[in-house]
């Protein structure tokens, strides 16, 4: 959450470091007025706190914690290997094969959860490349399942989405000069081609920053020149980044939704964008939100086709009350405090 929403008594859920990597506060510590003022002086803008109500609501997720942990470990190993000065192609291929197996497991688990997907956790708050990669993978798979893609197509989509930014690891070991454009999509394509992975994954890596109208990069391809799976990943990537930015800035999620819909058939294929926005929730169950009345509450369920009108629980000393924004026109969500 933004530090302005933190209050004394909250429990820190993640270590806080300054820009030089010095530990400022440890996970598990209870925040005080003095600690908060110090963090503000050091220009720490956001932090994560432990919230037992939110944790209870977030127990159901698209994939199990165990599977997510396995994907994280394998992905991190592959990513670090590509940033080293002596990459090992055989080891990279081995990690890729493990990831393909894990993506297959993610497809099966997500498919079982599909009927209730609007009411469970898909994405997690983005903290690093690994979290972002898994978010984009799951968002893409949910969209693919909704579209009715075949199992082989889902496997190609999933591994391509998971590795869409792998070129950033290559770029880290070969930092560009200021006058050279961002080429991580091409680095990713070249790496996956070198490791003999499927053509679709290579195209997803190369095209996830291309846009439907040809205004993207690195090659400026448009419409039929783009692989449809790459267009799904482009939407998922944009969505995950936009939600993270809106949390940090306090921008209402309604603006994210309106901005993306306004870009249908310009930046994004409108058919795929519409399917995506109907398949994944704008507010995740467990999100702590602020209403236009100033009250705060937790998202408990979502309505299909009405992403801005979820059900909420507003806690108070008497236990709280539940409201359904579909049943009232006067209440609106103006800010997500904590994902």
Secondary structure, 3 states (H helix, E strand, C coil): CEHHHCCCCCEECCCEECCCCCEEECCCCECCHHHHHHHHHCCCCECCEECHHHHHHCCCECCCHHHHHHHHHHHHHHHHHHHCCCCCHHHHHHHHHHHHHHHHHHHHHHHHHHHHHHHCECCCCCCCHHHHHHHHHHHHHHHHHHHCCCHHHHHHHHHHHHCCCCHHHHHHHCCCCCCCCCCHHHHHHHHHHHCCCCHHHHHHHHHCCCCCCCCCCCCCCCHHHCCHHHHHHHHHHHHHHHHHHHHHHCCCHHHHHHHHHHCECCCECHHHHHHHHHHCCCCCCCCEEEECCCCEEEEEEEECCEEEEEEEEECCCCCCEEEEHHHCCCCCEEEEEEC
